[in-house]
């Protein structure tokens, strides 16, 4: 056991927070961001989109419900470090299998508690997301600030290659049911279902479950898969997943998407949405402090309905760069950044947020049904299929 329970969070701009260590004893360097979700810390920890980042939870108490295998969004913890106001070491939940601290310790992930997370969040909102160091082995603040200053940022880094699957696989698990856990569709259901190829840029398990629950067979392929390899499976549709880092640093994915557009219906979310924008000839840019949480308001520009969405991204698509190449379908009501694209004569749509909502509200779950309808209508209506689907939903009425 480490002799001291002290830990330090040092930011690249010189701001220092002192607290207590929990989880693994050690040191981590990454971009520091904050997440506004009140629940779902395990889903946050295991979301591959957080590769290269340490997360501060704005909810003051974290650890209350412990950890269980069923709630993991991937096979491991991807967050580089974890920051909380108050860590609850003794969870109270019938589903808990271990404490959060034990989970982080097993994963080798450092944590810090007991700092003023409100002050940290306010500072990030003003100064912007930046590199930081959490350490429970080196308590020299000046040295840690220097380490943070010297650390590489996310711009230009291909983190997708560090989180994507090494080989292709089939996914058959659907939504969780209280009495029996995650449902496995029958062989008859899967045999008759249309096939979707999900390209894994860092995909979450709940996205795969929602695709199956919506009525698809799902084949997952690595981010390095070429258009020819994907089309060789003769899929009915293609899904572009979430993932970490800078979309402009993944040119091979952009090339593949460009070769796929117009040949099959495509649905993209998060990083997949950004890569879609680049494949269409647009640009992306880094946000000041990103959007991370389960309470972000988005407006559908067709229906003028507002959705409360789950989000996790640090980059965005430049709307002006896509003029004449795609329709803007959704806007973020906080900062007016692009939240959705709709194909112009091409059967695709994409959103910046997470309609699988794990954690988060289910306002946007209709998008999986929209994809199912697009796939169903594509053979008959071709490039006009998406417009017909949205019109039937009432999105283009009036």
C-alpha angles and dihedrals in degrees: 000000000000113000094229131047092204124116135177133212110201123185126208092244091060101261111140131194124190122206145131128297124240133164114024121004110235143069135292133186122199144119110293118226135162130235121208098200115126092206139017102067091152091055088050093050093051098042107114089211088077093064106131094023139093116213132220113199114216092204103096098223120050128174098041096128098035123213134303132179095237095064098054114115093204141004096276147015111278100178108104095212138357128223124192139163096225125008115209106214096185109057123202112209134111088225097053118117099174142353123272091243092055090047092054092044092054090048093049092239119145122225136190127200136176097054126123098262091180090060091047093051093047089050093050091048089056103034097031133235111313144163117286142172129225113197136173093170102051113045096178103117096196092054092048093050089052090051091051092049091052095048120107117248128225097262111106095008120125102215093160091081088059096055107031122103117268093222141014121271141169122247121208106163119112135187124326118259123199097230100042112015122232112007121234112207118230121260088250092056092049094044092057096041123102115252121245123188110213112202108215113224089153102318124195120229093232090061089056090047092051091051091053092044089052090058108270136128105226129212115182120210130186122259090251093062113123126227089251092054091049095046090048087073089058093226123191091219143002128227124201112206138213120265146157137278137005115350091205088063092064103068094155090062091049090052092051093049091048089055092049100047113109094013098080135008110272132200120185135182134190108333088010088058091050092048088050089056091052092047089056090054098263132129135244130206139189118262121229096244105348131230116277122160148058102269109064116136117226128179124216103223093208100051098021087226117144120227124196103221144192112236141182118168141114098194132059141193118257105238095204092055090063098051108140092006101077139359118250104236105172136027132196108242094208099058105359093243120154113277102167145020131201123200122250104218089335123098100239141105133178141185132203094218133068115260091180086070103205094178108009148054123313098230092118101045089107088078092076089054089048089055091049090052091047092053091047094050099039099085091054103037102025114190092004093058096096094050090050092049094050091045091054089052089056092250095125098034119126 
